[in-house]
Amino acid sequence: MDGPTVLDEPRAIDTHAHQPTSEFLHDAGGQMMRDAADRFGADLETDTYENMRAEYREAGVDRAILLGWDAETNTGNPPVPNDYVADVRDEFSDFFVGFGSVDPLKDDCVEEAIRCVEDLDLSGFKFQQIAQGFDPSAPEHDDLWSTIEDLGVPVVFHGGNSTLGACSPGGRGLKIKYGNPMLIDDVAADHPDLQILIAHPAYPWEKEQLAICQQKGNVYMDLSGWMPRYIDDQVLHYAKTLLSDKVMFGTDYPMLEPKPWLEQFAELDFDEDLQRKLLWKNAESFLGL
């Protein structure tokens, strides 16, 4: 690997990883995931968690947040069950941090959120507003955010466009407006004790996301979903300066893999202290590890 590196020991933490198995890639993803794969020349071959952990450790990554998924109401596809996420987390407890998912359009979403933390001991929640088809700032979801705030665990919201349904007629009915991070700003303002991580550099709303992360002390962002050389220059500038304590490493595995991501990151002009912050220290603080 060319350039400076702080990966002599496995310390990096990936804040954004999905299941490499059929539960996510085929069942939950359905046709919208196949659209994305066809558009960007990816494959949907499944793999094992043993191989995933070995791949990460070889790349110098110590932990990964394994994200749940429930967009059943909007897409008709089955969820990645929260019990399944907890079981995988338990089997690979030295590697995975488990985040559940609840469908905000389901009547039992608040009860399921409580069960995820109190019964399954999951460490947070993942929401993909475009796939789930909801506006997080809408008043009907306030009870859910208040509940998670009271539970004292963080949430990951999707930021920006989504490749799901890419180039299909009507994009499979998915609406990218729900990925606008300005909708998350309302949630952050109304729930100041809710720790929020916005996943991805939020194309085409990068500037809005940077402004929110700068103004809201409870909002952070990760760099997942984009290879480093394609990340907007202003995002990288803020990651080096004003937001150096609030930006984190993420891949979006298995769509992006840790080794090539980290190799490209090492080519960027980040000194070792900044690399430590982005690759693990910020995530350790955010997750309380």
GULUMZA-620815 format. One record per residue (C-alpha): residue number from 1; residue in one letter; x, z, y negated. Coordinates in nm, 4 decimals. Each point is the difference from the previous one (the first is absolute). Example, Ala and Ser with C-alpha at 12.3 -4.5 7.8 and 13.67 -1.06 7.14 Angstrom:
! GULUMZA-620815
nr->1&rest->a&X->1.2300&Z->0.7800&Y->0.4500
nr->2&rest->s&X->0.1370&Z->-0.0660&Y->-0.3440
//
This chain:
! GULUMZA-620815
nr->1&rest->m&X->0.0000&Z->0.0000&Y->0.0000
nr->2&rest->d&X->0.1458&Z->-0.1051&Y->-0.3363
nr->3&rest->g&X->-0.0076&Z->0.2259&Y->-0.3028
nr->4&rest->p&X->-0.0363&Z->0.3779&Y->-0.0244
nr->5&rest->t&X->-0.1889&Z->0.1858&Y->0.2687
nr->6&rest->v&X->-0.1086&Z->0.3604&Y->0.0552
nr->7&rest->l&X->-0.1170&Z->-0.0641&Y->0.3535
nr->8&rest->d&X->0.2974&Z->0.1396&Y->0.1906
nr->9&rest->e&X->-0.2431&Z->0.2559&Y->0.1405
nr->10&rest->p&X->-0.3679&Z->-0.0648&Y->0.0753
nr->11&rest->r&X->-0.1794&Z->0.1535&Y->-0.2959
nr->12&rest->a&X->-0.2268&Z->-0.2700&Y->-0.1448
nr->13&rest->i&X->-0.3773&Z->0.0524&Y->0.0138
nr->14&rest->d&X->-0.2380&Z->-0.2944&Y->0.0237
nr->15&rest->t&X->-0.3176&Z->0.0927&Y->-0.1865
nr->16&rest->h&X->-0.2051&Z->-0.2927&Y->0.1311
nr->17&rest->a&X->-0.0122&Z->-0.0956&Y->0.3691
nr->18&rest->h&X->-0.2806&Z->-0.1294&Y->0.2183
nr->19&rest->q&X->-0.0433&Z->-0.0038&Y->0.3756
nr->20&rest->p&X->0.1899&Z->-0.2795&Y->0.1795
nr->21&rest->t&X->-0.2720&Z->0.0048&Y->0.2668
nr->22&rest->s&X->-0.3299&Z->-0.1807&Y->0.0549
nr->23&rest->e&X->-0.1954&Z->0.2920&Y->-0.1487
nr->24&rest->f&X->0.1082&Z->-0.1148&Y->-0.3468
nr->25&rest->l&X->0.1236&Z->-0.3577&Y->0.0302
nr->26&rest->h&X->-0.2879&Z->-0.1359&Y->0.2075
nr->27&rest->d&X->-0.2946&Z->0.2403&Y->0.0021
nr->28&rest->a&X->-0.0042&Z->0.1428&Y->-0.3534
nr->29&rest->g&X->0.1660&Z->-0.3070&Y->-0.1517
nr->30&rest->g&X->-0.2248&Z->-0.2571&Y->0.1641
nr->31&rest->q&X->-0.0284&Z->-0.3465&Y->-0.1484
nr->32&rest->m&X->0.1146&Z->0.1101&Y->-0.3468
nr->33&rest->m&X->0.3334&Z->0.1076&Y->0.1475
nr->34&rest->r&X->0.0331&Z->-0.3303&Y->0.1866
nr->35&rest->d&X->-0.0648&Z->-0.1815&Y->-0.3290
nr->36&rest->a&X->0.2886&Z->0.1855&Y->-0.1610
nr->37&rest->a&X->0.2308&Z->-0.0671&Y->0.2939
nr->38&rest->d&X->-0.0843&Z->-0.3715&Y->0.0024
nr->39&rest->r&X->0.0529&Z->-0.0331&Y->-0.3738
nr->40&rest->f&X->0.3399&Z->0.1681&Y->-0.0084
nr->41&rest->g&X->0.1400&Z->-0.1171&Y->0.3317
nr->42&rest->a&X->-0.0034&Z->0.3417&Y->0.1643
nr->43&rest->d&X->-0.0978&Z->0.0846&Y->0.3534
nr->44&rest->l&X->-0.2250&Z->0.2748&Y->0.1284
nr->45&rest->e&X->0.1985&Z->0.0869&Y->0.3099
nr->46&rest->t&X->-0.0411&Z->0.3631&Y->0.0919
nr->47&rest->d&X->0.2769&Z->0.2472&Y->0.0753
nr->48&rest->t&X->0.0447&Z->0.3577&Y->0.1179
nr->49&rest->y&X->0.0568&Z->0.3134&Y->-0.2029
nr->50&rest->e&X->0.3223&Z->0.0625&Y->0.1915
nr->51&rest->n&X->0.1360&Z->-0.3337&Y->-0.1183
nr->52&rest->m&X->-0.1245&Z->0.0649&Y->-0.3513
nr->53&rest->r&X->0.1804&Z->0.3345&Y->-0.0213
nr->54&rest->a&X->0.3181&Z->-0.1523&Y->0.1410
nr->55&rest->e&X->-0.0161&Z->-0.2836&Y->-0.2539
nr->56&rest->y&X->-0.0385&Z->0.2470&Y->-0.2852
nr->57&rest->r&X->0.2776&Z->0.2279&Y->0.1171
nr->58&rest->e&X->0.2350&Z->-0.2962&Y->0.0374
nr->59&rest->a&X->-0.0793&Z->-0.0917&Y->-0.3619
nr->60&rest->g&X->0.0734&Z->0.3549&Y->-0.1175
nr->61&rest->v&X->-0.3592&Z->0.1138&Y->-0.0534
nr->62&rest->d&X->-0.0822&Z->0.3533&Y->0.1113
nr->63&rest->r&X->-0.3772&Z->0.0278&Y->-0.0547
nr->64&rest->a&X->-0.3007&Z->-0.2235&Y->-0.0613
nr->65&rest->i&X->-0.3539&Z->0.0656&Y->-0.1180
nr->66&rest->l&X->-0.2361&Z->-0.1458&Y->0.2603
nr->67&rest->l&X->-0.3202&Z->-0.1034&Y->-0.1764
nr->68&rest->g&X->-0.3523&Z->0.0122&Y->0.1335
nr->69&rest->w&X->-0.2515&Z->-0.2766&Y->-0.0742
nr->70&rest->d&X->-0.3785&Z->-0.0012&Y->-0.0260
nr->71&rest->a&X->-0.1657&Z->-0.2954&Y->-0.1736
nr->72&rest->e&X->-0.2820&Z->-0.0281&Y->0.2513
nr->73&rest->t&X->-0.2963&Z->-0.0098&Y->-0.2393
nr->74&rest->n&X->0.1368&Z->-0.2825&Y->-0.2152
nr->75&rest->t&X->0.1712&Z->-0.2099&Y->0.2693
nr->76&rest->g&X->-0.1861&Z->0.0823&Y->0.3213
nr->77&rest->n&X->0.3351&Z->0.0582&Y->0.1722
nr->78&rest->p&X->0.0615&Z->0.3229&Y->0.1920
nr->79&rest->p&X->0.2233&Z->0.2622&Y->-0.1614
nr->80&rest->v&X->0.3332&Z->0.1313&Y->0.1155
nr->81&rest->p&X->-0.1438&Z->0.3383&Y->0.1040
nr->82&rest->n&X->0.1372&Z->0.3092&Y->-0.1663
nr->83&rest->d&X->0.0272&Z->0.1697&Y->0.3385
nr->84&rest->y&X->0.2208&Z->-0.2868&Y->0.1132
nr->85&rest->v&X->0.2259&Z->0.0390&Y->-0.3044
nr->86&rest->a&X->0.0280&Z->0.3731&Y->0.0708
nr->87&rest->d&X->0.0835&Z->-0.0639&Y->0.3674
nr->88&rest->v&X->0.2774&Z->-0.2463&Y->-0.0906
nr->89&rest->r&X->0.1313&Z->0.2442&Y->-0.2601
nr->90&rest->d&X->0.0079&Z->0.2763&Y->0.2598
nr->91&rest->e&X->0.1836&Z->-0.2167&Y->0.2529
nr->92&rest->f&X->0.2625&Z->-0.1024&Y->-0.2578
nr->93&rest->s&X->-0.0022&Z->0.3113&Y->-0.2169
nr->94&rest->d&X->0.3695&Z->-0.0418&Y->-0.0828
nr->95&rest->f&X->-0.0751&Z->-0.3340&Y->-0.1657
nr->96&rest->f&X->-0.3589&Z->-0.0470&Y->-0.1202
nr->97&rest->v&X->-0.1910&Z->0.1696&Y->-0.2802
nr->98&rest->g&X->-0.3680&Z->-0.0705&Y->0.0687
nr->99&rest->f&X->-0.2434&Z->-0.1082&Y->-0.2732
nr->100&rest->g&X->-0.3665&Z->-0.0379&Y->0.0857
nr->101&rest->s&X->-0.2537&Z->-0.2419&Y->-0.1433
nr->102&rest->v&X->-0.3658&Z->0.0452&Y->-0.0801
nr->103&rest->d&X->-0.2458&Z->-0.2734&Y->-0.0931
nr->104&rest->p&X->-0.1445&Z->0.1003&Y->-0.3395
nr->105&rest->l&X->-0.3151&Z->-0.2003&Y->0.0770
nr->106&rest->k&X->-0.0850&Z->0.2165&Y->0.3020
nr->107&rest->d&X->-0.2344&Z->0.2946&Y->-0.0411
nr->108&rest->d&X->0.2341&Z->0.2364&Y->0.1839
nr->109&rest->c&X->0.3175&Z->-0.0883&Y->-0.1948
nr->110&rest->v&X->0.0324&Z->0.3475&Y->-0.1568
nr->111&rest->e&X->-0.0488&Z->0.1773&Y->0.3338
nr->112&rest->e&X->0.2505&Z->-0.2331&Y->0.1660
nr->113&rest->a&X->0.2544&Z->0.0678&Y->-0.2724
nr->114&rest->i&X->-0.0314&Z->0.3733&Y->0.0620
nr->115&rest->r&X->0.0335&Z->-0.0524&Y->0.3769
nr->116&rest->c&X->0.3127&Z->-0.2114&Y->-0.0479
nr->117&rest->v&X->0.1819&Z->0.2849&Y->-0.1736
nr->118&rest->e&X->-0.1501&Z->0.3132&Y->0.1536
nr->119&rest->d&X->-0.0340&Z->-0.1188&Y->0.3617
nr->120&rest->l&X->0.2502&Z->-0.2857&Y->0.0371
nr->121&rest->d&X->0.2641&Z->0.1362&Y->-0.2394
nr->122&rest->l&X->0.0512&Z->-0.3399&Y->-0.1612
nr->123&rest->s&X->0.2150&Z->0.0079&Y->-0.3126
nr->124&rest->g&X->-0.1947&Z->-0.2275&Y->-0.2350
nr->125&rest->f&X->-0.2258&Z->-0.3042&Y->-0.0300
nr->126&rest->k&X->0.0305&Z->-0.3762&Y->-0.0436
nr->127&rest->f&X->-0.2563&Z->-0.2147&Y->-0.1847
nr->128&rest->q&X->-0.0007&Z->-0.3799&Y->-0.0182
nr->129&rest->q&X->-0.2648&Z->-0.0654&Y->-0.2619
nr->130&rest->i&X->-0.0092&Z->-0.3790&Y->0.0452
nr->131&rest->a&X->-0.0538&Z->0.0165&Y->0.3755
nr->132&rest->q&X->-0.2313&Z->0.2996&Y->-0.0352
nr->133&rest->g&X->-0.1961&Z->-0.1683&Y->-0.2798
nr->134&rest->f&X->-0.0296&Z->0.2858&Y->-0.2479
nr->135&rest->d&X->0.0839&Z->0.1002&Y->-0.3557
nr->136&rest->p&X->0.1850&Z->0.3335&Y->0.0135
nr->137&rest->s&X->-0.1097&Z->0.0844&Y->-0.3547
nr->138&rest->a&X->-0.3712&Z->-0.0215&Y->0.0851
nr->139&rest->p&X->-0.1806&Z->0.3375&Y->-0.0336
nr->140&rest->e&X->-0.1342&Z->-0.0075&Y->0.3553
nr->141&rest->h&X->0.3516&Z->0.0537&Y->0.1355
nr->142&rest->d&X->0.0815&Z->0.3015&Y->-0.2145
nr->143&rest->d&X->-0.0976&Z->0.2507&Y->0.2701
nr->144&rest->l&X->0.2534&Z->-0.1590&Y->0.2345
nr->145&rest->w&X->0.2825&Z->0.0268&Y->-0.2540
nr->146&rest->s&X->-0.0974&Z->0.3590&Y->-0.0835
nr->147&rest->t&X->0.0042&Z->0.0872&Y->0.3690
nr->148&rest->i&X->0.3433&Z->-0.1516&Y->0.0584
nr->149&rest->e&X->0.1263&Z->0.1670&Y->-0.3168
nr->150&rest->d&X->-0.1228&Z->0.3356&Y->0.1366
nr->151&rest->l&X->0.1618&Z->-0.0724&Y->0.3370
nr->152&rest->g&X->0.3328&Z->-0.0287&Y->-0.1817
nr->153&rest->v&X->0.1252&Z->-0.3212&Y->0.1637
nr->154&rest->p&X->0.1091&Z->-0.3268&Y->-0.1678
nr->155&rest->v&X->-0.1676&Z->-0.3397&Y->0.0110
nr->156&rest->v&X->0.1355&Z->-0.3538&Y->0.0148
nr->157&rest->f&X->-0.2010&Z->-0.2640&Y->-0.1841
nr->158&rest->h&X->0.0594&Z->-0.3732&Y->0.0295
nr->159&rest->g&X->0.1324&Z->-0.1626&Y->-0.3179
nr->160&rest->g&X->-0.0323&Z->-0.3674&Y->-0.0903
nr->161&rest->n&X->-0.1080&Z->-0.3090&Y->0.1865
nr->162&rest->s&X->-0.0328&Z->-0.0147&Y->0.3783
nr->163&rest->t&X->0.1077&Z->-0.2709&Y->0.2414
nr->164&rest->l&X->-0.2896&Z->0.0859&Y->0.2323
nr->165&rest->g&X->-0.2334&Z->-0.2973&Y->0.0280
nr->166&rest->a&X->0.2524&Z->-0.2249&Y->-0.1779
nr->167&rest->c&X->-0.1255&Z->-0.3564&Y->-0.0602
nr->168&rest->s&X->-0.3133&Z->0.0494&Y->0.2099
nr->169&rest->p&X->-0.3387&Z->-0.1004&Y->-0.1438
nr->170&rest->g&X->-0.0853&Z->0.2647&Y->-0.2564
nr->171&rest->g&X->0.2949&Z->0.2071&Y->0.1196
nr->172&rest->r&X->-0.2268&Z->0.1428&Y->0.2741
nr->173&rest->g&X->-0.2046&Z->0.1566&Y->-0.2764
nr->174&rest->l&X->0.2816&Z->0.2332&Y->-0.1053
nr->175&rest->k&X->0.0154&Z->0.0680&Y->-0.3747
nr->176&rest->i&X->0.3430&Z->0.0509&Y->-0.1513
nr->177&rest->k&X->-0.1388&Z->0.1703&Y->-0.3129
nr->178&rest->y&X->-0.0098&Z->0.3228&Y->0.2002
nr->179&rest->g&X->0.3815&Z->-0.0105&Y->0.0162
nr->180&rest->n&X->0.0332&Z->0.0426&Y->-0.3781
nr->181&rest->p&X->0.1912&Z->0.3260&Y->-0.0527
nr->182&rest->m&X->-0.2007&Z->0.0699&Y->-0.3169
nr->183&rest->l&X->-0.2791&Z->0.1112&Y->0.2328
nr->184&rest->i&X->0.2375&Z->0.2603&Y->0.1430
nr->185&rest->d&X->0.0842&Z->0.1264&Y->-0.3494
nr->186&rest->d&X->-0.3531&Z->0.1391&Y->-0.0288
nr->187&rest->v&X->0.0422&Z->0.1896&Y->0.3275
nr->188&rest->a&X->0.3350&Z->0.1410&Y->-0.1121
nr->189&rest->a&X->-0.1415&Z->0.1134&Y->-0.3348
nr->190&rest->d&X->-0.3032&Z->0.1696&Y->0.1532
nr->191&rest->h&X->0.1969&Z->0.1624&Y->0.2855
nr->192&rest->p&X->0.3323&Z->0.1173&Y->-0.1454
nr->193&rest->d&X->0.0920&Z->0.1991&Y->0.3110
nr->194&rest->l&X->-0.0438&Z->-0.3031&Y->0.2279
nr->195&rest->q&X->0.3410&Z->-0.1490&Y->0.0786
nr->196&rest->i&X->-0.0309&Z->-0.3800&Y->0.0072
nr->197&rest->l&X->0.2414&Z->-0.2616&Y->0.1328
nr->198&rest->i&X->-0.0861&Z->-0.3594&Y->-0.0914
nr->199&rest->a&X->0.1302&Z->-0.2328&Y->0.2688
nr->200&rest->h&X->0.1727&Z->-0.3257&Y->-0.0999
nr->201&rest->p&X->0.1161&Z->-0.1231&Y->-0.3437
nr->202&rest->a&X->-0.3654&Z->-0.0918&Y->-0.0796
nr->203&rest->y&X->0.0321&Z->-0.3735&Y->-0.0663
nr->204&rest->p&X->-0.1459&Z->-0.1312&Y->-0.2344
nr->205&rest->w&X->-0.0483&Z->0.3403&Y->-0.1697
nr->206&rest->e&X->0.3608&Z->0.1236&Y->0.0069
nr->207&rest->k&X->0.0020&Z->0.1067&Y->-0.3652
nr->208&rest->e&X->-0.3246&Z->0.1918&Y->0.0327
nr->209&rest->q&X->0.1366&Z->0.1866&Y->0.2999
nr->210&rest->l&X->0.3252&Z->0.0860&Y->-0.1772
nr->211&rest->a&X->-0.1986&Z->0.1329&Y->-0.2955
nr->212&rest->i&X->-0.2135&Z->0.2190&Y->0.2273
nr->213&rest->c&X->0.2995&Z->0.1403&Y->0.1859
nr->214&rest->q&X->0.1681&Z->0.0773&Y->-0.3313
nr->215&rest->q&X->-0.3054&Z->0.1681&Y->-0.1539
nr->216&rest->k&X->-0.1480&Z->0.1836&Y->0.2984
nr->217&rest->g&X->0.2224&Z->0.2708&Y->0.1443
nr->218&rest->n&X->-0.1903&Z->-0.0091&Y->0.3303
nr->219&rest->v&X->0.0432&Z->-0.3755&Y->0.0645
nr->220&rest->y&X->0.2944&Z->-0.1624&Y->0.1794
nr->221&rest->m&X->0.0659&Z->-0.3442&Y->0.1486
nr->222&rest->d&X->0.1901&Z->-0.1608&Y->0.2851
nr->223&rest->l&X->0.1680&Z->-0.3380&Y->0.0382
nr->224&rest->s&X->-0.1633&Z->-0.0985&Y->0.3293
nr->225&rest->g&X->-0.1396&Z->-0.3413&Y->0.0767
nr->226&rest->w&X->0.2717&Z->-0.1884&Y->-0.1896
nr->227&rest->m&X->0.3551&Z->-0.0842&Y->0.0935
nr->228&rest->p&X->0.2279&Z->0.1457&Y->-0.2715
nr->229&rest->r&X->0.1218&Z->-0.3321&Y->-0.1412
nr->230&rest->y&X->-0.3611&Z->-0.0999&Y->-0.0779
nr->231&rest->i&X->-0.1014&Z->0.3235&Y->-0.1752
nr->232&rest->d&X->-0.0733&Z->-0.0452&Y->-0.3709
nr->233&rest->d&X->0.3041&Z->0.0699&Y->-0.2185
nr->234&rest->q&X->-0.1930&Z->0.2412&Y->-0.2212
nr->235&rest->v&X->-0.0996&Z->0.2059&Y->0.3045
nr->236&rest->l&X->0.3638&Z->0.0252&Y->0.1032
nr->237&rest->h&X->0.1018&Z->0.0908&Y->-0.3566
nr->238&rest->y&X->-0.2529&Z->0.2846&Y->-0.0112
nr->239&rest->a&X->0.1100&Z->0.1143&Y->0.3475
nr->240&rest->k&X->0.3535&Z->0.0357&Y->-0.1389
nr->241&rest->t&X->-0.1043&Z->0.1759&Y->-0.3203
nr->242&rest->l&X->-0.3294&Z->0.1611&Y->-0.1041
nr->243&rest->l&X->-0.1504&Z->0.0147&Y->0.3492
nr->244&rest->s&X->0.3101&Z->0.0763&Y->0.2053
nr->245&rest->d&X->-0.1661&Z->0.3206&Y->0.1264
nr->246&rest->k&X->-0.3309&Z->-0.1696&Y->0.0836
nr->247&rest->v&X->0.0839&Z->-0.3168&Y->0.1972
nr->248&rest->m&X->0.0417&Z->-0.0010&Y->0.3785
nr->249&rest->f&X->0.1143&Z->-0.2244&Y->0.2828
nr->250&rest->g&X->-0.2625&Z->-0.1599&Y->0.2222
nr->251&rest->t&X->-0.0149&Z->-0.3036&Y->0.2249
nr->252&rest->d&X->-0.3591&Z->-0.0802&Y->0.1109
nr->253&rest->y&X->0.1246&Z->-0.0151&Y->0.3604
nr->254&rest->p&X->-0.0459&Z->-0.2019&Y->0.2185
nr->255&rest->m&X->-0.0562&Z->-0.2656&Y->-0.2682
nr->256&rest->l&X->0.3406&Z->0.0902&Y->-0.1468
nr->257&rest->e&X->0.2778&Z->0.1635&Y->0.2011
nr->258&rest->p&X->0.2354&Z->0.2732&Y->-0.1215
nr->259&rest->k&X->0.3402&Z->-0.1575&Y->0.0670
nr->260&rest->p&X->-0.0400&Z->-0.3215&Y->-0.2045
nr->261&rest->w&X->-0.1795&Z->0.1956&Y->-0.2759
nr->262&rest->l&X->0.2871&Z->0.2475&Y->-0.0302
nr->263&rest->e&X->0.2605&Z->-0.2743&Y->0.0152
nr->264&rest->q&X->-0.1605&Z->-0.1718&Y->-0.2985
nr->265&rest->f&X->-0.0400&Z->0.3308&Y->-0.1827
nr->266&rest->a&X->0.3740&Z->0.0657&Y->0.0372
nr->267&rest->e&X->0.0646&Z->-0.3223&Y->-0.1940
nr->268&rest->l&X->-0.1818&Z->0.1339&Y->-0.3067
nr->269&rest->d&X->0.1746&Z->0.1877&Y->-0.2788
nr->270&rest->f&X->-0.1011&Z->0.3552&Y->0.0957
nr->271&rest->d&X->0.2681&Z->0.2674&Y->-0.0047
nr->272&rest->e&X->0.0214&Z->0.2466&Y->0.2881
nr->273&rest->d&X->-0.1962&Z->0.2730&Y->-0.1757
nr->274&rest->l&X->-0.2884&Z->-0.2389&Y->-0.0683
nr->275&rest->q&X->0.0102&Z->-0.1275&Y->0.3568
nr->276&rest->r&X->-0.0303&Z->0.3550&Y->0.1315
nr->277&rest->k&X->-0.3019&Z->0.0615&Y->-0.2228
nr->278&rest->l&X->-0.1834&Z->-0.3185&Y->0.0944
nr->279&rest->l&X->0.0865&Z->0.0008&Y->0.3680
nr->280&rest->w&X->-0.0779&Z->0.3615&Y->0.0852
nr->281&rest->k&X->0.0220&Z->0.2731&Y->-0.2631
nr->282&rest->n&X->-0.3155&Z->-0.1024&Y->-0.1894
nr->283&rest->a&X->-0.1934&Z->-0.0297&Y->0.3253
nr->284&rest->e&X->0.1261&Z->0.3368&Y->0.1214
nr->285&rest->s&X->-0.1298&Z->0.1594&Y->-0.3182
nr->286&rest->f&X->-0.3325&Z->-0.1871&Y->0.0084
nr->287&rest->l&X->-0.0646&Z->0.0851&Y->0.3658
nr->288&rest->g&X->0.1388&Z->0.3536&Y->-0.0163
nr->289&rest->l&X->0.2460&Z->-0.0686&Y->0.2809
//
